Amino acid sequence: MLLKLKRQCAILNAPHVFMRALMYVLLCLPLLIFTTVSPCVAQTSEEEPREEAQFRAEVEVAMPLYQNLELTFGGDFRLGQRAAENRFLRGEFGLLYRQPVGAFLTLVPRYRYRATQEFNGANEKENRLSFDAVVSFPLKRFHVIDNNLFEYRLRSSGNSTRYRNRLRISHTVNIARARFDLFASDEVYYEWKERAWTRNRFKVGIAKDISERASYELYYMRQNDGFSRPGDLHVVGIEFEIEIKKPARQVEPKLPPGEVVR
């Protein structure tokens, strides 16, 4: 009888133990990055490394204003292992509008103002205009999202236009009586200035709903970029999405989390 009671208690506490283990791993990630990769050394622009390890933490908050129009704001913390420009804090705010077209397509025009403060004292401001065409549909036991994004970036360091396509596949699983989404995605970049496909990002991770209006993702990302230094990245990170309560009588387009590319 005592052994049976202990087993039942272990089952009930399993989700809490699993979540605690995830948080311990997250807290150790920055330390692992800087202890498993060679230490930082001073380098000239010609000697900038091609590869780098990074830790990233992001949060985005959406507040509905009217029907499908939303006010968004958030922050981004990035800790690069070598390059000074990859160690910064960034804040942003903007507007987006979600327009469903049929059952599987959503159009999302968006504006964002972003301000970046690097640890070395440099800073940059950006106005970004973008347009997403998001195709989202179930495929047997999986969910597929294909995001086509055009964006125009007005920056103090120079304006640019690019196209991004991200294909994401996710699958819901139960771990210790808790629901998680396992996902994998691949995203490619085309830069008009370079007239070339410049970047590829492959990401795998796990997503979890904290509540009806909040969720997070833990992930590992591998980036390959032959036009930036450093451009080939190993990234571990966490992203939070928070939605403020909607006003009464608002119509909500039914879309899964993670459909809009940041």
Secondary structure, DSSP 8 states (H G I E B T S, - for coil): -HHHHHHHHHHHHHHHHHHHHHHHHHHHHHHHHHHHS-------GGG--SEEEEEEEEEEEEEEEETTEEEEEEEEEEEESS-GGGEEEEEEEEEEE-EEETTTEEEEEEEEEEEEEETTS-EEEEEEEEEEEEEEEEETTEEEEEEEEEEEEEETT--EEEEEEEEEEEEEEEETTEEEEEEEEEEEEEETTTTEEEEEEEEEEEEEEEETTEEEEEEEEEEEESSSSS-EEEEEEEEEEEE----TT-------TT-S--
